[in-house]
Amino acid sequence: MVPRQRLTVSCLPALLVALTSVPAVAGETARYAFDPVHTRVLFAIDHAGFSKAIGTISGSEGSLHFDVDDWSSARLDVVVPMHKLDMGDSDWTASVFAPRFLDVKRYPQARFVATNGLQREAGNRGRACGQLTLHGVTRPLCLDIVMNKAGRYPLPPFRRTIGFSATAMLKRSDYGMTRWQSLVGDDIELRIEAELFRRDGEDAQPAQPDAPSIDPSTPIQD
């Protein structure tokens, strides 16, 4: 007979594999919160024709109601802290924060809300169409999305996790940023990498910065 302790140790790797491979429950609308550490927004914009200037924003927070088998029931609400934007150089970042561009003191957050579900297309690809509020202006925007994986994260606390990649194009002039068009392009390429973890309690609420911000409880207007 194999000693109980030895049997337990020998079975541990198999148990861990089984635990970490459990997918999100099918047919269940679950509540997820954005992981601000593993969620990042990247944008690229023409810099006088010489290159694409690239900036990144970390720390996005919000919630997603999502069923892996029925994307049409999804509801998404995410806040992006524009005051955390990084251009890779402090002076350049300060220039982008200035009133002639993002005017971060007045508009420290952007917000994207999609309440009519996600459109699933081939495989794990689809679209998330909703309202983007940026620089105090709200306009419709669609993101092309890929659901990368849904399952348990392989390290403690083994939370149910879901990951998406998304891309989109927008024009800064549509959001009231029209200065220096001879030097800075109008078209903005967006790329988003997002991880969200399952919440069994209340929905995650976007964090509020010290500066005035968009109230997440305020309905989005077209």
Number of C-alpha atoms within 10 A of each C-alpha: 4 7 7 9 8 9 11 12 10 11 10 11 11 10 11 13 11 11 15 17 13 13 16 20 14 11 11 13 19 19 21 25 25 27 20 16 12 14 20 19 19 17 19 18 20 18 15 14 11 7 10 16 16 17 18 18 19 20 19 25 23 24 24 25 21 23 18 21 14 16 20 16 16 21 20 21 22 22 26 24 23 24 21 17 20 19 18 12 9 9 10 11 16 14 14 17 21 13 15 13 16 23 18 22 15 14 22 24 26 22 24 22 24 21 17 15 19 23 17 18 12 7 8 13 16 18 19 25 20 22 21 23 22 23 22 17 15 18 15 14 17 18 19 16 23 20 17 14 15 20 20 22 18 15 9 8 8 14 16 21 22 24 19 18 18 20 18 16 16 14 15 21 13 15 17 15 18 15 14 12 14 10 11 17 20 19 15 18 17 19 20 18 17 21 21 24 23 22 18 9 8 9 15 17 16 20 15 16 12 7 12 13 17 17 12 17 7 7 8 16 10 11
